[in-house]
């Protein structure tokens, strides 16, 4: 599906989903993950401002004590305050858009 299909066929906003940065990748750091998420969120917000996209869903937010589901992409908000801050900031920016 593409943006045109989203607008004309299903008449629902497109969502950019399941993005993240794996801690299992070479060169991973929390700073690198935050930079990546910030870049993706900036683009999502810019597209959402113009009405071209409805939002984004990071992969994957987990609760504490769910280590058996760790795949390298997990974000436990209480253990990652800088990433939690980025997600909160993006959420607040998206809420402020009146057409989303």
N, C-alpha and C positions, 0 to 999 in steps of 0.2 A: 504494500500500500504506500502511496505517496500523499503529499499535501493536497493535490487536486482530488484524489479519491476521498480523502478525509472530509473535504469541504462539500463535494458534490454528490457523492454516493451515500456515505454513512452519516453525513451532516453532524459530525462530532469533531472536537478539537484533536489534533494530533499530539501525542505525548512521546517525548524522547525518553526511553526507558532502559533500565538495566545497564547503566554505565558505572564504571569504577576503576580503581587501580589496585592490582593484586599485590599483597605483601610478599608473595612468592616470586615476583619478578625481580630480576637482577637490577640493582640500583634503586630499589624501593626505599623510600623514607616517608615519614609522616608529612614532611614539608613538600615532597614531590606529589603525594596524594592530594594534599590541600591545594597545591597549585593547579593540578589537573582538574579537580572539582570546581575550582574557581573559574577556570577557563570555560568549562562546559556550562556552568551556571550563568556566566556572562552571556554566552551565546543564546541559551534558552531564554533568558530574560529579554534580550534584544529582539528575538523572534516573537516572544509573547507580547511585547509592547506594540508590535505592529499587527497582532492578531493572527500571526501565522502558525503559532503553536500554543498548546494549552498548558504545558508544563513539562516537568521531568521527574523521573524516579530513579534515584541512585540504587545501585546494587551493592550491598544489602545491609540494612540496619537490623541489628540483632539485640536482643536483651542479654543481660549478663547471665552467665551459666548456661549458655547454649553452644559451648565450644565444640560439641560433636557435629555442628553444622558449619564450622569454619571452613571456608574455601579460599581464603586469602583476600577476599573482597569485603569481609565483614567489618562493620563499623558499630562499635558499642559506644553509644553517645556519652555515657557517664565516664568512659575511659579515654575518650578522645575529645577534650574540650575545644581544641582549635577547629576540628572538623565539625563538631556540633555547632560551633559558632557560625561557620560558613553555611550550614544547612538552615539554621535559624534565620540568618540574614537573607538568604534566598527566599525562604518561605514568606518573610515579611515583605520583601519586594514584590513577590507574586501576588500576595493578598492586596497590595496597594493598587494593582491594576484593576480598573473597573470593568474590563470586558472578559476577564478570565474567571 
